Amino acid sequence: MKHICPICKRPTDSDRDADFPFCSERCRLLDLGAWASEKYVVSDPIFDEDEENIPEREHDPNRHIPREDQDKDDDTIH
């Protein structure tokens, strides 16, 4: 798989570079150091805090939610 090194922007290849997606150990360590020194941050929370308070049954994708305007769609020609 071909890619661009996120640190130095040189082309990398998963077949050739042991530190893929980085081109070298130096670039890999620079990236690790940036995370460790908090230069990089995740801007959005992984989980929506509001969704944690919703009961499981409301997240059920198989749950049927009746449509109020169901009768109106019966006369529609598709």
C-alpha positions in Angstrom: 0.0 0.0 0.0 1.4 3.4 -1.0 1.0 6.4 1.2 2.7 9.7 2.1 4.6 10.0 5.4 2.5 12.3 7.7 5.7 13.9 9.1 8.1 14.6 6.2 5.6 14.0 3.3 7.9 11.5 1.5 6.3 8.6 -0.4 6.1 5.4 1.7 5.2 1.8 0.8 3.9 -0.8 3.2 5.9 -3.5 1.4 9.2 -1.5 1.7 9.0 0.5 4.9 8.9 -1.3 8.2 7.7 1.9 10.0 4.7 2.3 7.6 2.8 4.7 7.3 6.0 6.6 8.3 9.0 6.5 6.1 11.5 5.9 8.9 11.9 5.3 12.6 12.8 9.0 13.0 9.4 10.1 11.6 7.6 7.5 13.7 9.2 8.7 16.9 8.6 12.4 16.0 4.9 11.6 15.6 4.9 9.7 18.9 6.6 12.6 20.6 4.0 15.0 19.3 1.2 12.9 20.8 3.1 12.5 24.1 3.6 16.3 24.3 -0.1 16.9 23.5 0.6 18.8 20.2 -2.1 16.5 18.7 -5.5 16.3 20.3 -8.8 14.6 19.4 -11.2 17.4 18.8 -14.5 15.5 19.2 -15.4 13.1 22.0 -15.5 9.5 20.9 -18.9 9.0 22.5 -21.7 11.6 22.6 -22.3 12.3 26.3 -26.0 12.7 25.7 -26.3 9.2 24.1 -24.9 7.6 27.2 -28.0 8.5 29.2 -30.5 7.1 26.6 -31.8 3.6 27.5 -30.7 0.7 25.3 -34.2 0.1 23.9 -34.2 3.5 22.2 -31.0 2.5 20.3 -32.6 -0.7 18.9 -32.4 -0.5 15.1 -35.3 -3.0 14.8 -37.6 -0.9 16.9 -40.7 0.2 14.8 -41.4 3.9 14.9 -44.9 4.6 13.6 -45.1 7.4 11.0 -47.9 10.0 11.6 -48.4 10.6 7.9 -48.4 7.0 6.7 -51.9 7.3 5.2 -50.8 10.2 3.0 -48.1 8.1 1.3 -50.6 5.4 0.3 -52.0 7.5 -2.6 -48.5 8.5 -3.9 -47.5 7.0 -7.3 -43.9 5.9 -7.3 
